[in-house]
Amino acid sequence: MISGDIKSNGCALLPGVVTGPSTKIMIETLNGMLETLEEMSRVNGLIVRETFSDFFNLPQITDVVKDVLGTDSPILLATRGNASVSSDPGDPPHSNNYEWGNIAPGISIVTACLYLDKIDDTSGTFAYCPGSHLKYYPPYTEVPTQADIDAGTYEEVYAEAGDVLFRIPEVWHAVRPIGNPRRYITGFWVNPDNAGKFLSERVERFLEVRA
Ligand SMILES: O=C(O)CCC(=O)C(=O)O
């Protein structure tokens, strides 16, 4: 099961989740949404969630999320649409540590990124350092420095439109330079029973608004 790889490596690709015609429709939808917004690179999470609810509810996705987080009731806390449509330098190696410099309780977040374009050397491959997310949890007591992150050994991920990349946010990662359109939507799930201090506050606010 792919969830074992996600837990130990911090990343794994599930190929062919959405088929060609559906990715075309999703691209058109995402493009239409982007045209109505000033900010070209981000789409309001709520709109994405409503528009792409079929994707975020797919059992192929949610079963993996539940297994990785060890809960039957994960919360889809945020969604995002990204569209780099022209050349972009990408992102240097970094980690997304939602405890802001503090050790996290363990794996409590997983993201699923659905690529709507082919991801290859001409269009921003995603690179990550397998296992690096584990350095943000006990028994470690201090999070890695940027120098540690820069010294990591990175593996490239190549993907087709319709593939889904699951990721633990703390894993060290980078985006290589982008040349062609590189569009994707992302869901961000959290285990409400295992969220750290900062995420617990976000979860509480989310549940209040939803109530
Ligand atoms: O665009 C991507 O594939 C990853 C973006 C990224 O680096 C991040 O969300 O921190």
The ligand as a MOL file (V3000), in Angstrom:
LIG
                    3D

  0  0  0     0  0            999 V3000
M  V30 BEGIN CTAB
M  V30 COUNTS 10 9 0 0 0
M  V30 BEGIN ATOM
M  V30 1 O 4.7560 23.3240 -6.4720 0
M  V30 2 C 5.0810 22.3260 -5.8190 0
M  V30 3 O 5.1250 21.2120 -6.3260 0
M  V30 4 C 5.4520 22.4450 -4.3660 0
M  V30 5 C 5.2570 23.8180 -3.8370 0
M  V30 6 C 6.0200 23.9870 -2.5580 0
M  V30 7 O 7.2120 23.9700 -2.5490 0
M  V30 8 C 5.2980 24.1460 -1.3180 0
M  V30 9 O 4.0600 24.0440 -1.3190 0
M  V30 10 O 5.9460 24.3670 -0.2890 0
M  V30 END ATOM
M  V30 BEGIN BOND
M  V30 1 2 1 2
M  V30 2 1 2 3
M  V30 3 1 2 4
M  V30 4 1 4 5
M  V30 5 1 5 6
M  V30 6 2 6 7
M  V30 7 1 6 8
M  V30 8 2 8 9
M  V30 9 1 8 10
M  V30 END BOND
M  V30 END CTAB
M  END
